[in-house]
Amino acid sequence: MDPRDVLVGDIGGTNCRLALCREEGGEIRFVRRASFLTADHASPEEAISHFLGGVTNAPRCAALAVAGPVRGDEIALTNSHWRFSLAALQQAFSFSTLVALNDLEAQAEGFSHLGRSELSSLGGGDILGCASVGVVGVGTGLGIARIDRGARGCPARVTATEGGHAGFAPHDDVEMRVLESVRAQTGRVVDEHLVSGPGLVRLHGVLAAMRGEEAEPLEGVEITRRGVSGADPSCAETVRRFALMLASVCADTVLVQGVNGVALVGDIAIALAPVLQEASFRARFEDHGPGEGFLRSTPVAVATVRDLGLLGAYRAVQRLSDTRLAP
């Protein structure tokens, strides 16, 4: 194994993505990568060992982006059975350096290094000129982080938040009915209950029930595919309503965090990009009462780069590690 190689992981409630990567010529290159279902392995140690072909093949440095809070040695994923100790994992693979960070923090770290060609604007101006950016990631959960760009030559500061667990605020009569239906299942309804991969499936079922129909049992990926293509009117209604709710989350992120722009990251945002480009998304984003004038000039953009969490994890180990990554 090349001594420059770093093991990076993006561990979510559904998928565990692992890669070996190194920086060459100023660019991060994936040497090898793979994706597993988190549920198919008992622990990250088992998944990493499977990926590497045994613990003796581990590189010196590793960085893991995890879908859950990172507040000490013990990591518990929010939407998975995985619980593990960072110290035990470091010992098992003899990592000289092991960095763990929240998955949205990693995606925000990755976003802070993107160029204009890797972004799709949703209006409001140039997000690269913003001093602060709220990062919204829709996956198995709803993650929200914040980037504060430093002075020229200084690294950006990334802060993870639990904004996805803020209370869901309905915008119209349809969403009031959605709220009442979901509250019967979950109790207090938070944004993550609806604006997430599982939330997309939940919303599809609720909207069908409101029409007096039974929803076809579909995964979120299929609902998105059918909805974006327009092949299925029920799925099209679902993804458009989902996009409106996501717009409200983006607006609330700006108003609560006081950021200058919003970046949408992750596979769901990329897949929904054609719907997010419709005028209704921007109109909902700006329709926030007293904040409307402020929001009108606030940039929103979709990061079109996949595996942003892996790239961000690499950048984090670069920034946080005292160990040299070059031989």
C-alpha beads as a LAMMPS data file, in Angstrom:
LAMMPS data file: protein, C-alpha beads

327 atoms
326 bonds

1 atom types
1 bond types

-500.0 500.0 xlo xhi
-500.0 500.0 ylo yhi
-500.0 500.0 zlo zhi

Masses

1 110.0

Atoms # bond

1 1 1 0.000 0.000 0.000
2 1 1 1.225 3.484 -0.896
3 1 1 2.138 5.394 2.308
4 1 1 0.155 8.387 1.007
5 1 1 -3.098 6.391 1.010
6 1 1 -5.761 7.404 3.515
7 1 1 -8.823 5.351 4.428
8 1 1 -11.959 7.487 4.349
9 1 1 -15.504 6.485 5.161
10 1 1 -18.968 8.004 4.923
11 1 1 -21.111 5.940 7.262
12 1 1 -24.840 6.535 7.186
13 1 1 -27.951 4.851 8.437
14 1 1 -28.398 3.043 5.103
15 1 1 -25.045 3.013 3.295
16 1 1 -21.436 2.670 4.341
17 1 1 -19.093 4.104 1.707
18 1 1 -15.376 3.406 2.060
19 1 1 -12.409 4.452 -0.069
20 1 1 -8.662 4.651 -0.219
21 1 1 -7.538 7.978 -1.589
22 1 1 -4.499 10.202 -1.924
23 1 1 -3.721 13.678 -3.169
24 1 1 -1.763 13.955 -6.402
25 1 1 -1.070 17.185 -8.241
26 1 1 -3.356 19.104 -5.904
27 1 1 -6.342 16.809 -6.601
28 1 1 -7.785 14.018 -4.463
29 1 1 -7.774 10.705 -6.329
30 1 1 -9.750 7.629 -5.307
31 1 1 -7.470 4.590 -5.477
32 1 1 -10.301 2.219 -4.620
33 1 1 -13.805 2.613 -3.245
34 1 1 -16.839 0.499 -2.428
35 1 1 -20.304 0.875 -0.941
36 1 1 -22.067 -1.518 1.418
37 1 1 -25.416 -1.589 3.143
38 1 1 -24.771 -0.692 6.766
39 1 1 -27.206 -3.399 7.840
40 1 1 -25.098 -6.078 6.083
41 1 1 -22.274 -5.747 8.613
42 1 1 -22.307 -6.024 12.380
43 1 1 -19.882 -3.160 12.914
44 1 1 -17.612 -0.677 11.137
45 1 1 -14.638 -2.866 12.064
46 1 1 -16.176 -5.754 10.112
47 1 1 -16.999 -3.525 7.118
48 1 1 -13.530 -1.927 7.042
49 1 1 -11.786 -5.299 7.384
50 1 1 -13.874 -6.650 4.504
51 1 1 -12.994 -3.625 2.360
52 1 1 -9.263 -3.761 3.121
53 1 1 -8.956 -7.524 2.932
54 1 1 -7.881 -7.820 6.567
55 1 1 -6.641 -5.603 9.368
56 1 1 -2.974 -5.950 8.340
57 1 1 -3.646 -4.005 5.097
58 1 1 -4.723 -0.798 6.829
59 1 1 -3.114 2.542 5.938
60 1 1 -1.605 4.808 8.582
61 1 1 -4.393 7.403 8.572
62 1 1 -8.176 7.191 8.505
63 1 1 -11.116 9.587 8.672
64 1 1 -14.735 8.585 9.172
65 1 1 -17.772 10.753 8.550
66 1 1 -20.624 9.344 10.628
67 1 1 -24.360 10.026 10.603
68 1 1 -24.623 10.977 14.235
69 1 1 -23.097 13.249 16.864
70 1 1 -19.357 13.016 17.563
71 1 1 -18.875 13.998 21.193
72 1 1 -16.241 11.622 22.494
73 1 1 -14.921 8.101 22.073
74 1 1 -18.273 6.338 21.748
75 1 1 -20.081 6.764 18.427
76 1 1 -23.763 5.859 18.024
77 1 1 -25.297 6.272 14.574
78 1 1 -28.664 8.016 14.696
79 1 1 -30.466 5.725 12.237
80 1 1 -28.492 2.469 12.549
81 1 1 -27.656 -0.255 15.065
82 1 1 -23.930 0.516 14.867
83 1 1 -22.268 1.548 18.137
84 1 1 -18.477 1.608 18.385
85 1 1 -15.432 2.994 20.178
86 1 1 -12.986 5.124 18.210
87 1 1 -10.101 4.014 20.453
88 1 1 -10.917 0.340 19.906
89 1 1 -11.221 0.866 16.152
90 1 1 -7.887 2.687 16.036
91 1 1 -6.226 -0.119 17.977
92 1 1 -7.764 -2.840 15.801
93 1 1 -6.245 -1.395 12.610
94 1 1 -3.154 0.256 14.147
95 1 1 -4.073 3.639 12.698
96 1 1 -1.561 6.278 13.733
97 1 1 -4.316 8.840 13.135
98 1 1 -8.087 8.344 13.221
99 1 1 -10.381 11.348 12.754
100 1 1 -14.156 11.149 13.220
101 1 1 -16.611 13.888 12.305
102 1 1 -20.314 14.289 11.686
103 1 1 -21.276 13.351 8.120
104 1 1 -22.783 16.768 7.356
105 1 1 -19.661 18.372 8.777
106 1 1 -17.669 16.281 6.285
107 1 1 -19.916 17.265 3.390
108 1 1 -19.606 20.902 4.407
109 1 1 -15.829 20.487 4.533
110 1 1 -15.944 19.049 1.019
111 1 1 -18.242 21.817 -0.194
112 1 1 -15.834 24.499 1.013
113 1 1 -13.329 23.271 -1.610
114 1 1 -15.700 23.157 -4.615
115 1 1 -15.453 25.373 -7.668
116 1 1 -18.183 26.994 -9.728
117 1 1 -18.319 24.134 -12.252
118 1 1 -19.291 21.736 -9.438
119 1 1 -22.374 23.726 -8.412
120 1 1 -25.857 24.174 -9.879
121 1 1 -27.351 27.544 -8.929
122 1 1 -30.958 27.797 -7.736
123 1 1 -30.954 31.585 -7.861
124 1 1 -30.073 34.458 -5.595
125 1 1 -26.533 35.119 -6.761
126 1 1 -23.098 33.580 -6.369
127 1 1 -22.838 31.284 -3.349
128 1 1 -19.032 31.212 -3.636
129 1 1 -19.006 34.844 -2.586
130 1 1 -20.843 34.139 0.692
131 1 1 -18.933 34.523 3.944
132 1 1 -21.201 31.951 5.618
133 1 1 -23.200 29.061 4.149
134 1 1 -25.777 26.704 5.622
135 1 1 -25.301 23.159 4.294
136 1 1 -28.436 21.003 4.066
137 1 1 -28.042 17.291 3.387
138 1 1 -31.019 15.028 2.726
139 1 1 -30.402 11.313 3.224
140 1 1 -31.629 8.677 5.674
141 1 1 -31.848 11.684 7.994
142 1 1 -31.793 15.444 7.526
143 1 1 -28.464 17.031 8.378
144 1 1 -27.645 20.721 8.628
145 1 1 -24.217 22.279 9.111
146 1 1 -22.668 25.729 8.811
147 1 1 -19.550 26.977 7.027
148 1 1 -17.826 30.212 8.014
149 1 1 -15.144 31.156 5.535
150 1 1 -12.038 32.693 7.077
151 1 1 -9.842 35.443 5.723
152 1 1 -7.837 34.749 2.567
153 1 1 -5.460 31.868 3.173
154 1 1 -7.294 30.688 6.302
155 1 1 -9.319 27.444 6.347
156 1 1 -13.090 27.564 6.591
157 1 1 -14.651 26.712 9.954
158 1 1 -17.345 24.042 9.832
159 1 1 -19.930 23.565 12.587
160 1 1 -22.324 20.610 12.781
161 1 1 -25.857 21.236 14.098
162 1 1 -28.992 19.249 14.907
163 1 1 -31.169 21.539 12.762
164 1 1 -32.875 18.589 11.081
165 1 1 -34.734 17.975 14.347
166 1 1 -36.379 21.406 14.356
167 1 1 -40.189 21.321 14.374
168 1 1 -41.911 20.971 10.997
169 1 1 -43.835 24.128 10.046
170 1 1 -46.663 23.586 7.502
171 1 1 -46.998 26.265 4.847
172 1 1 -50.509 25.626 3.499
173 1 1 -53.644 23.510 4.004
174 1 1 -52.116 20.452 2.320
175 1 1 -49.145 20.498 4.670
176 1 1 -51.428 21.050 7.660
177 1 1 -53.182 17.800 6.737
178 1 1 -49.820 16.083 6.201
179 1 1 -48.729 17.264 9.653
180 1 1 -51.841 15.880 11.320
181 1 1 -51.443 12.526 9.589
182 1 1 -47.763 12.143 10.444
183 1 1 -48.247 13.339 14.030
184 1 1 -50.515 10.340 14.610
185 1 1 -47.508 8.125 13.764
186 1 1 -44.600 10.027 15.307
187 1 1 -45.879 12.421 17.956
188 1 1 -44.059 15.750 17.574
189 1 1 -43.259 16.150 13.876
190 1 1 -39.778 17.415 12.989
191 1 1 -38.401 18.332 9.580
192 1 1 -36.516 15.038 9.318
193 1 1 -39.784 13.077 9.489
194 1 1 -40.723 14.473 6.063
195 1 1 -37.618 15.991 4.473
196 1 1 -35.452 12.869 4.260
197 1 1 -35.286 9.631 2.271
198 1 1 -37.723 7.826 4.604
199 1 1 -39.754 11.058 4.748
200 1 1 -40.178 10.971 0.975
201 1 1 -41.711 7.497 1.267
202 1 1 -43.903 8.649 4.170
203 1 1 -45.057 11.707 2.202
204 1 1 -45.928 9.554 -0.809
205 1 1 -48.186 7.401 1.353
206 1 1 -49.837 10.335 3.123
207 1 1 -50.624 12.213 -0.109
208 1 1 -52.144 9.059 -1.600
209 1 1 -54.300 8.572 1.512
210 1 1 -55.475 12.179 1.237
211 1 1 -56.730 11.315 -2.270
212 1 1 -58.506 8.234 -0.908
213 1 1 -55.978 5.925 -2.555
214 1 1 -53.428 3.388 -1.379
215 1 1 -49.885 4.256 -2.395
216 1 1 -47.878 1.772 -4.415
217 1 1 -45.094 0.527 -2.113
218 1 1 -41.977 2.152 -3.571
219 1 1 -38.497 2.987 -2.332
220 1 1 -37.492 6.641 -2.220
221 1 1 -35.111 6.214 -5.170
222 1 1 -37.939 4.909 -7.362
223 1 1 -40.356 7.618 -6.236
224 1 1 -37.728 10.186 -7.179
225 1 1 -36.998 8.578 -10.554
226 1 1 -40.655 8.347 -11.539
227 1 1 -41.460 11.776 -10.143
228 1 1 -38.636 13.651 -11.849
229 1 1 -39.317 11.949 -15.191
230 1 1 -43.063 12.639 -14.905
231 1 1 -43.804 8.979 -15.628
232 1 1 -46.042 8.641 -12.548
233 1 1 -48.419 11.498 -11.538
234 1 1 -48.511 10.343 -7.902
235 1 1 -44.714 10.339 -7.649
236 1 1 -44.527 13.676 -9.484
237 1 1 -46.873 15.220 -6.904
238 1 1 -44.753 13.744 -4.120
239 1 1 -41.389 15.055 -5.322
240 1 1 -42.796 18.515 -6.026
241 1 1 -44.337 18.768 -2.565
242 1 1 -41.095 17.400 -1.108
243 1 1 -39.153 20.120 -2.964
244 1 1 -41.411 22.801 -1.484
245 1 1 -40.858 21.483 2.035
246 1 1 -37.120 21.383 1.384
247 1 1 -37.278 25.026 0.245
248 1 1 -38.843 25.951 3.578
249 1 1 -36.086 24.107 5.456
250 1 1 -33.494 26.056 3.445
251 1 1 -35.206 29.374 4.233
252 1 1 -35.452 28.532 7.939
253 1 1 -31.750 27.630 7.931
254 1 1 -30.899 31.100 6.622
255 1 1 -33.176 32.892 9.063
256 1 1 -32.143 30.924 12.150
257 1 1 -28.408 30.617 11.463
258 1 1 -27.988 34.049 9.886
259 1 1 -25.987 32.601 6.974
260 1 1 -25.583 34.308 3.600
261 1 1 -26.397 31.297 1.412
262 1 1 -27.537 27.645 1.371
263 1 1 -25.889 24.622 -0.226
264 1 1 -27.830 21.407 -0.859
265 1 1 -25.671 18.286 -0.792
266 1 1 -26.140 14.549 -1.266
267 1 1 -27.554 12.107 -3.794
268 1 1 -31.203 13.040 -3.209
269 1 1 -30.551 16.718 -3.899
270 1 1 -28.629 15.813 -7.065
271 1 1 -31.440 13.533 -8.261
272 1 1 -34.057 16.215 -7.535
273 1 1 -32.109 18.988 -9.297
274 1 1 -34.543 19.275 -12.266
275 1 1 -37.455 19.807 -9.854
276 1 1 -35.475 22.203 -7.680
277 1 1 -34.775 24.301 -10.782
278 1 1 -38.505 24.964 -11.189
279 1 1 -39.748 28.409 -10.202
280 1 1 -41.921 26.976 -7.410
281 1 1 -38.869 26.014 -5.325
282 1 1 -37.429 29.522 -5.381
283 1 1 -40.861 31.068 -4.787
284 1 1 -41.401 28.946 -1.666
285 1 1 -37.877 29.715 -0.429
286 1 1 -38.539 33.448 -0.620
287 1 1 -42.116 33.295 0.753
288 1 1 -41.317 33.793 4.436
289 1 1 -43.224 36.862 5.557
290 1 1 -40.982 39.548 7.067
291 1 1 -37.868 37.701 5.837
292 1 1 -38.952 37.684 2.205
293 1 1 -36.890 40.697 1.090
294 1 1 -33.770 39.318 2.749
295 1 1 -34.250 35.869 1.216
296 1 1 -34.787 37.242 -2.285
297 1 1 -31.085 37.969 -2.618
298 1 1 -29.857 34.833 -0.800
299 1 1 -28.068 32.297 -3.040
300 1 1 -29.060 28.624 -3.029
301 1 1 -27.074 25.988 -4.923
302 1 1 -26.852 22.216 -5.332
303 1 1 -23.428 20.575 -5.073
304 1 1 -23.305 18.232 -8.072
305 1 1 -20.319 16.226 -6.786
306 1 1 -21.038 12.732 -5.486
307 1 1 -19.093 11.244 -2.563
308 1 1 -18.684 14.717 -1.104
309 1 1 -18.559 13.178 2.381
310 1 1 -15.524 11.077 1.436
311 1 1 -13.756 14.090 -0.024
312 1 1 -14.591 16.130 3.066
313 1 1 -13.329 13.369 5.365
314 1 1 -9.991 13.436 3.530
315 1 1 -9.800 17.215 3.824
316 1 1 -10.560 16.913 7.541
317 1 1 -7.741 14.467 8.198
318 1 1 -5.439 16.762 6.231
319 1 1 -6.448 19.716 8.350
320 1 1 -6.744 18.073 11.754
321 1 1 -3.975 15.487 11.683
322 1 1 -0.487 16.195 12.955
323 1 1 0.713 13.251 10.875
324 1 1 2.185 13.940 7.445
325 1 1 0.177 12.272 4.664
326 1 1 3.105 12.295 2.234
327 1 1 5.953 9.755 2.636

Bonds

1 1 1 2
2 1 2 3
3 1 3 4
4 1 4 5
5 1 5 6
6 1 6 7
7 1 7 8
8 1 8 9
9 1 9 10
10 1 10 11
11 1 11 12
12 1 12 13
13 1 13 14
14 1 14 15
15 1 15 16
16 1 16 17
17 1 17 18
18 1 18 19
19 1 19 20
20 1 20 21
21 1 21 22
22 1 22 23
23 1 23 24
24 1 24 25
25 1 25 26
26 1 26 27
27 1 27 28
28 1 28 29
29 1 29 30
30 1 30 31
31 1 31 32
32 1 32 33
33 1 33 34
34 1 34 35
35 1 35 36
36 1 36 37
37 1 37 38
38 1 38 39
39 1 39 40
40 1 40 41
41 1 41 42
42 1 42 43
43 1 43 44
44 1 44 45
45 1 45 46
46 1 46 47
47 1 47 48
48 1 48 49
49 1 49 50
50 1 50 51
51 1 51 52
52 1 52 53
53 1 53 54
54 1 54 55
55 1 55 56
56 1 56 57
57 1 57 58
58 1 58 59
59 1 59 60
60 1 60 61
61 1 61 62
62 1 62 63
63 1 63 64
64 1 64 65
65 1 65 66
66 1 66 67
67 1 67 68
68 1 68 69
69 1 69 70
70 1 70 71
71 1 71 72
72 1 72 73
73 1 73 74
74 1 74 75
75 1 75 76
76 1 76 77
77 1 77 78
78 1 78 79
79 1 79 80
80 1 80 81
81 1 81 82
82 1 82 83
83 1 83 84
84 1 84 85
85 1 85 86
86 1 86 87
87 1 87 88
88 1 88 89
89 1 89 90
90 1 90 91
91 1 91 92
92 1 92 93
93 1 93 94
94 1 94 95
95 1 95 96
96 1 96 97
97 1 97 98
98 1 98 99
99 1 99 100
100 1 100 101
101 1 101 102
102 1 102 103
103 1 103 104
104 1 104 105
105 1 105 106
106 1 106 107
107 1 107 108
108 1 108 109
109 1 109 110
110 1 110 111
111 1 111 112
112 1 112 113
113 1 113 114
114 1 114 115
115 1 115 116
116 1 116 117
117 1 117 118
118 1 118 119
119 1 119 120
120 1 120 121
121 1 121 122
122 1 122 123
123 1 123 124
124 1 124 125
125 1 125 126
126 1 126 127
127 1 127 128
128 1 128 129
129 1 129 130
130 1 130 131
131 1 131 132
132 1 132 133
133 1 133 134
134 1 134 135
135 1 135 136
136 1 136 137
137 1 137 138
138 1 138 139
139 1 139 140
140 1 140 141
141 1 141 142
142 1 142 143
143 1 143 144
144 1 144 145
145 1 145 146
146 1 146 147
147 1 147 148
148 1 148 149
149 1 149 150
150 1 150 151
151 1 151 152
152 1 152 153
153 1 153 154
154 1 154 155
155 1 155 156
156 1 156 157
157 1 157 158
158 1 158 159
159 1 159 160
160 1 160 161
161 1 161 162
162 1 162 163
163 1 163 164
164 1 164 165
165 1 165 166
166 1 166 167
167 1 167 168
168 1 168 169
169 1 169 170
170 1 170 171
171 1 171 172
172 1 172 173
173 1 173 174
174 1 174 175
175 1 175 176
176 1 176 177
177 1 177 178
178 1 178 179
179 1 179 180
180 1 180 181
181 1 181 182
182 1 182 183
183 1 183 184
184 1 184 185
185 1 185 186
186 1 186 187
187 1 187 188
188 1 188 189
189 1 189 190
190 1 190 191
191 1 191 192
192 1 192 193
193 1 193 194
194 1 194 195
195 1 195 196
196 1 196 197
197 1 197 198
198 1 198 199
199 1 199 200
200 1 200 201
201 1 201 202
202 1 202 203
203 1 203 204
204 1 204 205
205 1 205 206
206 1 206 207
207 1 207 208
208 1 208 209
209 1 209 210
210 1 210 211
211 1 211 212
212 1 212 213
213 1 213 214
214 1 214 215
215 1 215 216
216 1 216 217
217 1 217 218
218 1 218 219
219 1 219 220
220 1 220 221
221 1 221 222
222 1 222 223
223 1 223 224
224 1 224 225
225 1 225 226
226 1 226 227
227 1 227 228
228 1 228 229
229 1 229 230
230 1 230 231
231 1 231 232
232 1 232 233
233 1 233 234
234 1 234 235
235 1 235 236
236 1 236 237
237 1 237 238
238 1 238 239
239 1 239 240
240 1 240 241
241 1 241 242
242 1 242 243
243 1 243 244
244 1 244 245
245 1 245 246
246 1 246 247
247 1 247 248
248 1 248 249
249 1 249 250
250 1 250 251
251 1 251 252
252 1 252 253
253 1 253 254
254 1 254 255
255 1 255 256
256 1 256 257
257 1 257 258
258 1 258 259
259 1 259 260
260 1 260 261
261 1 261 262
262 1 262 263
263 1 263 264
264 1 264 265
265 1 265 266
266 1 266 267
267 1 267 268
268 1 268 269
269 1 269 270
270 1 270 271
271 1 271 272
272 1 272 273
273 1 273 274
274 1 274 275
275 1 275 276
276 1 276 277
277 1 277 278
278 1 278 279
279 1 279 280
280 1 280 281
281 1 281 282
282 1 282 283
283 1 283 284
284 1 284 285
285 1 285 286
286 1 286 287
287 1 287 288
288 1 288 289
289 1 289 290
290 1 290 291
291 1 291 292
292 1 292 293
293 1 293 294
294 1 294 295
295 1 295 296
296 1 296 297
297 1 297 298
298 1 298 299
299 1 299 300
300 1 300 301
301 1 301 302
302 1 302 303
303 1 303 304
304 1 304 305
305 1 305 306
306 1 306 307
307 1 307 308
308 1 308 309
309 1 309 310
310 1 310 311
311 1 311 312
312 1 312 313
313 1 313 314
314 1 314 315
315 1 315 316
316 1 316 317
317 1 317 318
318 1 318 319
319 1 319 320
320 1 320 321
321 1 321 322
322 1 322 323
323 1 323 324
324 1 324 325
325 1 325 326
326 1 326 327
